[in-house]
Amino acid sequence: MVSAIHAIGKITLDGYLNEDEWSRAQAIDALTMVEPTTGNPASLGTTVKIVMDKRDIYLGIICYDEPSNIV
């Protein structure tokens, strides 16, 4: 089970996870594939973190991939 942490400061939607909340948020990184082989560990890492405030839920997603592989 994963819990979102409550933001103390303002979260800026700028593509950077540099607010203190992101360093305190629990990392979800034991992800599995859907394609090409359902259920196998992901071949490249992805980390997801969840932060919330009174109004919004923020997902911080870091995808570890080579830019040349992105289609």
C-alpha positions as CSV (number, residue, x, y, z in Angstrom):
1,M,0.0,0.0,0.0
2,V,1.2,3.5,-0.8
3,S,0.2,6.7,0.9
4,A,0.3,10.2,-0.5
5,I,2.1,12.8,1.7
6,H,0.5,16.2,2.4
7,A,2.3,19.1,0.8
8,I,3.4,21.8,3.2
9,G,4.6,24.2,0.5
10,K,3.4,25.0,-3.0
11,I,4.0,22.4,-5.7
12,T,5.0,24.0,-9.0
13,L,4.0,22.1,-12.2
14,D,7.3,22.6,-14.0
15,G,8.6,19.1,-14.8
16,Y,11.1,19.2,-11.9
17,L,10.6,17.3,-8.6
18,N,12.7,19.7,-6.6
19,E,10.2,20.7,-3.8
20,D,11.0,19.1,-0.4
21,E,7.8,17.1,-0.6
22,W,9.1,14.9,-3.4
23,S,12.1,13.9,-1.3
24,R,9.8,12.9,1.5
25,A,7.3,11.0,-0.7
26,Q,7.4,7.2,-0.8
27,A,8.8,5.9,-4.1
28,I,6.9,3.3,-6.0
29,D,9.3,1.5,-8.2
30,A,8.6,-2.2,-8.3
31,L,6.6,-1.9,-11.5
32,T,5.9,-4.7,-14.0
33,M,5.3,-4.7,-17.8
34,V,2.1,-5.0,-19.7
35,E,3.7,-5.3,-23.1
36,P,5.5,-7.3,-24.5
37,T,5.5,-9.7,-21.6
38,T,2.7,-9.1,-19.0
39,G,3.8,-9.4,-15.4
40,N,7.6,-9.4,-16.0
41,P,9.7,-6.8,-14.2
42,A,10.1,-3.6,-16.2
43,S,13.2,-3.6,-18.4
44,L,13.8,0.1,-17.6
45,G,13.1,1.8,-14.3
46,T,10.1,4.1,-13.5
47,T,9.6,5.7,-10.2
48,V,6.2,7.2,-9.1
49,K,5.7,9.5,-6.1
50,I,2.4,10.9,-4.8
51,V,1.9,14.3,-3.1
52,M,-1.4,16.0,-2.3
53,D,-2.8,19.2,-0.9
54,K,-6.3,20.3,0.1
55,R,-7.4,20.5,-3.5
56,D,-5.1,18.4,-5.8
57,I,-3.2,15.2,-6.1
58,Y,0.2,15.4,-7.8
59,L,2.0,12.4,-9.4
60,G,5.7,12.8,-9.9
61,I,6.9,10.2,-12.4
62,I,10.5,9.6,-13.3
63,C,11.1,7.4,-16.4
64,Y,14.6,6.1,-16.9
65,D,14.9,5.6,-20.6
66,E,17.3,6.5,-23.4
67,P,15.9,9.4,-25.4
68,S,16.6,7.6,-28.6
69,N,14.2,4.8,-27.5
70,I,11.2,7.2,-27.1
71,V,8.8,7.1,-30.0
